[in-house]
């Protein structure tokens, strides 16, 4: 099986290196609208534009959204839905030293980055980024299209809704619920349920806007 990665920025290259080191893919290609075809990238090169994805043989290629997510998940959601409409199966990628418990479940198209932990009974949705050193503790639930940034900690039995972004080294305390479309800033500590979309920062986390 081969892999096609959408995007050619830093996150896409990091995903390409993980895919290459996994040894699971016979070849890696990138789809990007900005770089010329043939531009070398980690493990492969740019071979397609987004408009040409419909011509790719989905029997030969799995796909992966290589666009990062800092604020809005809109672009990642749109690209993931495009891939599914075109008939692609989206790959799972797991970095070096990452641990996923045998009783955990990880959704299609998700990255579990280097040294990340997904513990017993946890559930991760589709098209998520569980970034370097992030921790999803036992029985936690992470919705679709969520980015847990580097070092973020979701403690046991907590629930994070869809399209959320949990910043670097932020902590969500045990058993809490975060609704859809929430951004938690870097280093923040969530100590109570978040029931309204918005941006939350600080310790304890408070709504900024």
C-alpha positions as CSV (number, residue, x, y, z in Angstrom):
1,X,0.0,0.0,0.0
2,X,1.1,3.6,-0.8
3,X,0.3,6.8,1.1
4,X,-0.6,10.2,-0.2
5,X,-0.4,13.1,2.3
6,X,-2.4,16.3,1.8
7,X,-0.2,19.4,2.4
8,X,3.5,20.1,2.3
9,X,4.2,22.2,5.4
10,X,5.9,21.3,8.7
11,X,3.2,19.1,10.0
12,X,2.9,17.2,6.7
13,X,6.7,16.6,6.6
14,X,6.6,15.3,10.2
15,X,3.8,12.9,9.2
16,X,5.8,11.8,6.2
17,X,8.8,11.0,8.3
18,X,6.7,8.9,10.7
19,X,5.1,7.1,7.7
20,X,8.5,6.4,6.2
21,X,10.0,5.1,9.4
22,X,7.0,2.8,10.0
23,X,7.9,0.8,6.9
24,X,4.2,0.2,6.2
25,X,4.1,2.1,2.8
26,X,5.7,1.1,-0.4
27,X,5.8,4.8,-1.5
28,X,4.8,8.2,-0.1
29,X,3.4,11.1,-2.3
30,X,2.3,14.6,-1.4
31,X,-0.6,16.6,-2.8
32,X,-0.1,20.4,-2.6
33,X,-1.2,23.4,-4.5
34,X,1.7,25.7,-3.8
35,X,4.9,23.7,-4.4
36,X,5.9,22.5,-7.9
37,X,5.5,18.8,-8.7
38,X,8.7,16.9,-8.0
39,X,9.6,19.0,-5.0
40,X,11.3,16.5,-2.6
41,X,9.8,16.1,0.9
42,X,10.2,13.7,3.7
43,X,10.0,10.2,2.3
44,X,8.7,11.3,-1.1
45,X,7.8,14.3,-3.3
46,X,4.9,16.4,-4.4
47,X,3.1,14.5,-7.1
48,X,-0.4,15.9,-7.2
49,X,-2.5,19.0,-6.7
50,X,-5.7,18.9,-4.7
51,X,-7.7,19.0,-7.9
52,X,-5.9,15.8,-9.2
53,X,-6.9,13.7,-6.1
54,X,-9.9,12.3,-8.0
55,X,-7.5,10.5,-10.4
56,X,-5.6,8.7,-7.7
57,X,-6.3,5.0,-7.4
58,X,-7.8,4.5,-4.0
59,X,-7.0,0.8,-4.2
60,X,-3.3,1.6,-4.2
61,X,-3.2,4.6,-1.9
62,X,-4.3,5.3,1.6
63,X,-4.5,9.0,2.4
64,X,-3.7,11.3,5.3
65,X,-4.5,15.0,6.1
66,X,-1.1,16.6,6.7
67,X,-2.4,20.1,7.4
68,X,-2.0,21.2,11.0
69,X,-4.5,22.8,13.3
70,X,-3.7,25.9,15.4
71,X,-7.1,27.6,15.7
72,X,-10.0,26.5,13.5
73,X,-10.3,22.9,12.4
74,X,-12.2,23.9,9.3
75,X,-9.5,23.1,6.7
76,X,-8.7,19.7,8.3
77,X,-12.4,18.8,8.3
78,X,-12.9,19.9,4.7
79,X,-9.9,17.9,3.5
80,X,-10.9,14.8,5.5
81,X,-14.4,14.9,4.1
82,X,-13.0,15.3,0.6
83,X,-10.9,12.2,1.0
84,X,-13.8,10.2,2.2
85,X,-16.0,11.4,-0.7
86,X,-13.3,10.3,-3.1
87,X,-13.3,6.8,-1.6
88,X,-9.9,6.9,0.3
89,X,-9.3,5.0,3.5
90,X,-7.3,7.3,5.8
91,X,-4.3,5.9,7.4
92,X,-3.4,5.7,11.1
93,X,0.1,7.0,11.9
94,X,1.9,6.2,15.2
95,X,5.3,7.9,16.1
96,X,8.3,6.5,17.7
97,X,7.7,5.5,21.4
98,X,4.0,6.2,21.2
99,X,1.8,3.9,23.4
100,X,-1.7,2.9,22.5
101,X,-3.3,0.5,25.0
102,X,-4.8,-2.7,23.5
103,X,-8.2,-1.7,25.0
104,X,-8.1,1.8,23.5
105,X,-9.6,2.7,20.1
106,X,-8.2,5.3,17.6
107,X,-10.2,6.6,14.7
108,X,-9.4,6.6,11.0
109,X,-6.9,9.3,9.9
110,X,-5.5,10.0,13.3
111,X,-1.9,10.7,14.2
112,X,-0.5,9.5,17.6
113,X,2.8,11.4,17.7
114,X,6.1,10.5,19.2
115,X,6.0,9.4,22.9
116,X,2.3,10.1,23.1
117,X,0.1,7.9,25.4
118,X,-3.4,6.7,24.8
119,X,-4.3,4.7,27.9
120,X,-6.7,1.9,28.8
121,X,-10.2,2.3,27.5
122,X,-9.6,5.7,25.9
123,X,-11.4,6.5,22.6
124,X,-10.0,8.8,20.0
125,X,-12.1,10.1,17.1
126,X,-11.3,10.4,13.4
127,X,-8.8,12.9,11.9
128,X,-7.2,13.8,15.2
129,X,-3.7,14.9,16.1
130,X,-2.4,13.5,19.3
131,X,0.8,15.3,19.2
132,X,4.3,14.7,20.7
133,X,4.2,13.7,24.4
134,X,0.4,14.3,24.7
135,X,-1.4,12.0,27.1
136,X,-5.0,10.7,26.9
137,X,-5.7,8.9,30.2
138,X,-7.9,5.9,30.9
139,X,-11.5,6.0,29.6
140,X,-11.2,9.5,28.2
141,X,-13.1,10.4,25.0
142,X,-11.8,12.6,22.3
143,X,-14.1,13.7,19.5
144,X,-13.4,13.9,15.8
145,X,-11.1,16.5,14.3
146,X,-9.4,17.4,17.6
147,X,-5.8,18.5,18.1
148,X,-4.1,17.8,21.4
149,X,-0.9,19.8,21.1
150,X,2.5,18.8,22.4
151,X,2.4,17.8,26.1
152,X,-1.3,18.3,26.5
153,X,-2.9,16.0,29.2
154,X,-6.4,14.8,29.2
155,X,-7.0,13.1,32.5
156,X,-9.1,10.0,33.0
157,X,-12.8,9.8,32.0
158,X,-12.8,13.4,30.6
159,X,-14.6,14.1,27.3
160,X,-13.4,16.5,24.7
161,X,-15.9,17.5,22.0
162,X,-15.3,17.7,18.2
163,X,-13.1,20.3,16.5
164,X,-11.4,21.3,19.7
165,X,-7.8,22.4,20.1
166,X,-6.0,21.8,23.4
167,X,-2.8,23.8,23.6
168,X,0.7,22.7,24.5
169,X,1.1,21.5,28.1
170,X,-2.6,22.3,28.9
171,X,-4.3,20.0,31.4
172,X,-7.9,18.9,31.6
173,X,-8.6,17.6,35.0
174,X,-10.3,14.2,35.7
175,X,-13.9,13.6,34.6
176,X,-14.6,16.9,33.0
177,X,-16.5,17.7,29.8
178,X,-15.5,20.1,27.1
179,X,-18.1,21.0,24.4
180,X,-17.5,21.2,20.7
181,X,-15.4,24.0,19.1
182,X,-13.3,25.0,22.1
183,X,-9.7,26.2,22.1
184,X,-7.8,25.8,25.4
185,X,-4.6,27.9,25.4
186,X,-1.1,26.6,26.0
187,X,-0.4,25.9,29.7
188,X,-4.0,26.3,30.8
189,X,-5.6,24.1,33.4
190,X,-9.3,23.2,33.0
191,X,-10.8,22.6,36.4
192,X,-14.5,22.6,35.5
193,X,-16.8,21.7,32.6
194,X,-16.7,24.0,29.5
195,X,-20.2,24.3,28.1
196,X,-19.8,27.1,25.6
197,X,-17.6,27.3,22.5
198,X,-14.7,29.8,22.7
199,X,-11.1,30.4,23.7
200,X,-10.1,29.6,27.3
201,X,-6.8,30.5,28.9
202,X,-5.1,30.6,32.2
203,X,-5.1,28.6,35.4
204,X,-7.9,28.0,36.2
205,X,-9.0,28.3,32.6
206,X,-11.4,31.2,31.9
207,X,-13.1,32.3,28.7
208,X,-11.2,34.9,26.8
209,X,-13.6,35.3,23.9
